[in-house]
Amino acid sequence: MNPPTPLSTKELLARNLRRLREERSLTIDDLAGRTGIVASRLTAVERATAQAHLDEVSLLAVGLGVRIATLFATE
């Protein structure tokens, strides 16, 4: 049996972004207001249809009150 394929960084960010946003009861629009990233861009990153730029990752971490590493945690 083969081990599961690890998630890509884009997929890790998408999964953790949604989880962290929902844990804080934030909507996409709420997070957009906190980060200055437009809602459509946040949606694309959260769906893993777009890759976030490093400056966006930093803004997301600040907006969610977490360390950047938390956005890429595997657990």
Number of C-alpha atoms within 10 A of each C-alpha: 3 4 5 6 6 9 11 11 16 17 19 19 26 24 20 18 23 20 14 17 18 12 10 12 10 14 13 20 16 13 20 20 13 14 20 13 16 13 17 12 17 23 17 14 22 24 17 18 13 15 18 20 10 10 8 17 20 16 19 25 18 14 17 19 12 13 13 17 11 16 23 19 12 13 6
